[in-house]
Amino acid sequence: MNTMQMAIALWVMAALMACSGSLERMKQQAEQALQAAEQADFTAVPADTVKVQQAAKHIEAFAATYKDDPSVPDLLYRLALVVQRQKKSVEAVELLRRVYSLYPSSPSAHKALFLEGFILANELSDTAGARKAYQHFLDQYGQWDEQLTQNARFELEHLGKSPEQLLQELLDKQKPDSLQMPS
C-alpha cells in the first residue's frame, strides 16, 4: 500500500469512527429524552410537555440521520405511546403509521398497527379506519402475536358497539347456559 492509499484508508477509518461516535451519542440523547418523556406526569405538571417535545426533537433527528438503525422503529413506537398519553391521538397515529410503513419487519411494526386500530376506534371514533387497521394487522401480522391477534379479532367483531351493547351481548350469551337443566 502506497502512502496515498494509506492516508485515504486512515481518513476513512477516522470518518467511520466519528460517525459511529455520533450515532451512539445521538441514540443516547434520543433514549434519555424519551425516558424523561415516558416518566412525565401530564396531569400534574403541564411543563412536562416540554420533555415530550425534546424527545420528539432528538428522535426525529436520529431517525432522519440514521433511518436504517434498528432502534429507530422502537423509538418512534415509544414516542407514539407518550404522545397518546398526552391525548394527541392524531399525532400518535401518524407516528405509528411511520413505524409499520417504514419498518414492516421490525418487532414494533405489529404493535404499532394494532395500536393504530385501537386509537382510531376508541379515541377518534373512526370505525372505518379502525376496521382497515385491524384487518391489515390480521393479514400482515396475524401469525406474529397470538394475544394481539385474538384482541384484533375481538375488536373487529365488536367495533362500533357501546359498552352497554357489549354487556347486553354477554348477558344474552349467558342466558341459554343458565336455563339448561343440570344432568
VEXPA-419833 format. One record per residue (C-alpha): residue number from 1; x, y, z. Coordinates in steps of 0.1 Angstrom, whole numbers, m for minus. Layout:
BEGIN
r pos = NUM&u = X&v = Y&w = Z
...
//
This chain:
BEGIN
r pos = 1&u = 0&v = 0&w = 0
r pos = 2&u = 15&v = 33&w = m10
r pos = 3&u = 14&v = 65&w = 11
r pos = 4&u = m16&v = 79&w = m6
r pos = 5&u = m37&v = 48&w = m2
r pos = 6&u = m26&v = 46&w = 34
r pos = 7&u = m37&v = 82&w = 41
r pos = 8&u = m71&v = 75&w = 24
r pos = 9&u = m76&v = 44&w = 45
r pos = 10&u = m67&v = 62&w = 77
r pos = 11&u = m91&v = 91&w = 67
r pos = 12&u = m119&v = 66&w = 60
r pos = 13&u = m113&v = 49&w = 93
r pos = 14&u = m113&v = 82&w = 112
r pos = 15&u = m146&v = 92&w = 95
r pos = 16&u = m162&v = 59&w = 103
r pos = 17&u = m152&v = 62&w = 139
r pos = 18&u = m165&v = 98&w = 141
r pos = 19&u = m198&v = 87&w = 126
r pos = 20&u = m201&v = 58&w = 150
r pos = 21&u = m195&v = 81&w = 179
r pos = 22&u = m221&v = 105&w = 166
r pos = 23&u = m246&v = 76&w = 161
r pos = 24&u = m241&v = 64&w = 197
r pos = 25&u = m242&v = 99&w = 210
r pos = 26&u = m274&v = 108&w = 191
r pos = 27&u = m290&v = 74&w = 201
r pos = 28&u = m282&v = 80&w = 237
r pos = 29&u = m296&v = 116&w = 236
r pos = 30&u = m328&v = 103&w = 220
r pos = 31&u = m331&v = 74&w = 245
r pos = 32&u = m325&v = 97&w = 275
r pos = 33&u = m350&v = 123&w = 263
r pos = 34&u = m376&v = 96&w = 256
r pos = 35&u = m371&v = 81&w = 291
r pos = 36&u = m377&v = 115&w = 306
r pos = 37&u = m409&v = 119&w = 285
r pos = 38&u = m421&v = 84&w = 294
r pos = 39&u = m418&v = 94&w = 331
r pos = 40&u = m436&v = 127&w = 326
r pos = 41&u = m468&v = 134&w = 346
r pos = 42&u = m491&v = 152&w = 322
r pos = 43&u = m519&v = 156&w = 347
r pos = 44&u = m498&v = 173&w = 374
r pos = 45&u = m471&v = 193&w = 356
r pos = 46&u = m480&v = 210&w = 323
r pos = 47&u = m443&v = 218&w = 318
r pos = 48&u = m437&v = 181&w = 313
r pos = 49&u = m449&v = 185&w = 277
r pos = 50&u = m415&v = 201&w = 271
r pos = 51&u = m400&v = 167&w = 278
r pos = 52&u = m421&v = 152&w = 250
r pos = 53&u = m411&v = 180&w = 226
r pos = 54&u = m374&v = 174&w = 235
r pos = 55&u = m378&v = 136&w = 230
r pos = 56&u = m395&v = 142&w = 196
r pos = 57&u = m368&v = 165&w = 185
r pos = 58&u = m340&v = 141&w = 194
r pos = 59&u = m358&v = 110&w = 180
r pos = 60&u = m367&v = 128&w = 147
r pos = 61&u = m330&v = 140&w = 143
r pos = 62&u = m318&v = 105&w = 150
r pos = 63&u = m343&v = 89&w = 127
r pos = 64&u = m335&v = 113&w = 99
r pos = 65&u = m298&v = 108&w = 102
r pos = 66&u = m297&v = 71&w = 109
r pos = 67&u = m330&v = 59&w = 94
r pos = 68&u = m317&v = 23&w = 89
r pos = 69&u = m306&v = 19&w = 126
r pos = 70&u = m326&v = m10&w = 141
r pos = 71&u = m335&v = 11&w = 172
r pos = 72&u = m355&v = 37&w = 152
r pos = 73&u = m388&v = 18&w = 150
r pos = 74&u = m389&v = 12&w = 187
r pos = 75&u = m380&v = 48&w = 195
r pos = 76&u = m408&v = 60&w = 172
r pos = 77&u = m433&v = 35&w = 187
r pos = 78&u = m425&v = 45&w = 223
r pos = 79&u = m428&v = 82&w = 213
r pos = 80&u = m462&v = 74&w = 199
r pos = 81&u = m472&v = 59&w = 233
r pos = 82&u = m461&v = 90&w = 251
r pos = 83&u = m479&v = 113&w = 226
r pos = 84&u = m510&v = 92&w = 231
r pos = 85&u = m508&v = 98&w = 268
r pos = 86&u = m509&v = 135&w = 260
r pos = 87&u = m543&v = 129&w = 243
r pos = 88&u = m527&v = 138&w = 209
r pos = 89&u = m543&v = 108&w = 191
r pos = 90&u = m539&v = 120&w = 156
r pos = 91&u = m502&v = 127&w = 161
r pos = 92&u = m498&v = 93&w = 177
r pos = 93&u = m514&v = 76&w = 148
r pos = 94&u = m491&v = 94&w = 124
r pos = 95&u = m461&v = 81&w = 143
r pos = 96&u = m475&v = 45&w = 144
r pos = 97&u = m481&v = 46&w = 107
r pos = 98&u = m444&v = 55&w = 101
r pos = 99&u = m433&v = 25&w = 122
r pos = 100&u = m452&v = m2&w = 103
r pos = 101&u = m449&v = 16&w = 69
r pos = 102&u = m411&v = 22&w = 70
r pos = 103&u = m401&v = m7&w = 92
r pos = 104&u = m427&v = m35&w = 84
r pos = 105&u = m404&v = m63&w = 97
r pos = 106&u = m394&v = m46&w = 129
r pos = 107&u = m406&v = m61&w = 162
r pos = 108&u = m425&v = m28&w = 168
r pos = 109&u = m445&v = m29&w = 135
r pos = 110&u = m473&v = m53&w = 145
r pos = 111&u = m478&v = m35&w = 178
r pos = 112&u = m479&v = m1&w = 160
r pos = 113&u = m505&v = m13&w = 136
r pos = 114&u = m527&v = m28&w = 163
r pos = 115&u = m524&v = 3&w = 185
r pos = 116&u = m534&v = 24&w = 155
r pos = 117&u = m566&v = 5&w = 152
r pos = 118&u = m573&v = 8&w = 189
r pos = 119&u = m567&v = 46&w = 188
r pos = 120&u = m589&v = 50&w = 157
r pos = 121&u = m617&v = 30&w = 173
r pos = 122&u = m616&v = 42&w = 209
r pos = 123&u = m602&v = 77&w = 208
r pos = 124&u = m610&v = 91&w = 173
r pos = 125&u = m643&v = 72&w = 167
r pos = 126&u = m631&v = 62&w = 132
r pos = 127&u = m646&v = 28&w = 129
r pos = 128&u = m639&v = 25&w = 92
r pos = 129&u = m602&v = 34&w = 98
r pos = 130&u = m600&v = 10&w = 127
r pos = 131&u = m616&v = m18&w = 107
r pos = 132&u = m590&v = m13&w = 80
r pos = 133&u = m561&v = m12&w = 105
r pos = 134&u = m572&v = m43&w = 124
r pos = 135&u = m578&v = m62&w = 91
r pos = 136&u = m543&v = m51&w = 79
r pos = 137&u = m529&v = m63&w = 112
r pos = 138&u = m546&v = m97&w = 108
r pos = 139&u = m535&v = m100&w = 72
r pos = 140&u = m499&v = m89&w = 77
r pos = 141&u = m491&v = m99&w = 113
r pos = 142&u = m517&v = m124&w = 123
r pos = 143&u = m491&v = m151&w = 130
r pos = 144&u = m467&v = m128&w = 150
r pos = 145&u = m485&v = m124&w = 183
r pos = 146&u = m514&v = m147&w = 193
r pos = 147&u = m527&v = m124&w = 221
r pos = 148&u = m528&v = m93&w = 198
r pos = 149&u = m544&v = m114&w = 171
r pos = 150&u = m572&v = m125&w = 194
r pos = 151&u = m576&v = m89&w = 205
r pos = 152&u = m578&v = m77&w = 169
r pos = 153&u = m605&v = m103&w = 161
r pos = 154&u = m625&v = m93&w = 192
r pos = 155&u = m622&v = m56&w = 183
r pos = 156&u = m633&v = m63&w = 147
r pos = 157&u = m663&v = m83&w = 160
r pos = 158&u = m674&v = m56&w = 184
r pos = 159&u = m663&v = m25&w = 165
r pos = 160&u = m686&v = 5&w = 170
r pos = 161&u = m706&v = m11&w = 198
r pos = 162&u = m712&v = 8&w = 230
r pos = 163&u = m702&v = m7&w = 264
r pos = 164&u = m739&v = m12&w = 271
r pos = 165&u = m743&v = m32&w = 239
r pos = 166&u = m713&v = m54&w = 247
r pos = 167&u = m726&v = m60&w = 282
r pos = 168&u = m760&v = m70&w = 268
r pos = 169&u = m744&v = m94&w = 243
r pos = 170&u = m725&v = m110&w = 271
r pos = 171&u = m757&v = m113&w = 292
r pos = 172&u = m776&v = m127&w = 262
r pos = 173&u = m749&v = m154&w = 257
r pos = 174&u = m751&v = m164&w = 293
r pos = 175&u = m789&v = m168&w = 294
r pos = 176&u = m791&v = m200&w = 274
r pos = 177&u = m764&v = m216&w = 296
r pos = 178&u = m782&v = m207&w = 328
r pos = 179&u = m815&v = m221&w = 315
r pos = 180&u = m801&v = m256&w = 309
r pos = 181&u = m811&v = m283&w = 334
r pos = 182&u = m782&v = m299&w = 353
r pos = 183&u = m777&v = m335&w = 344
//
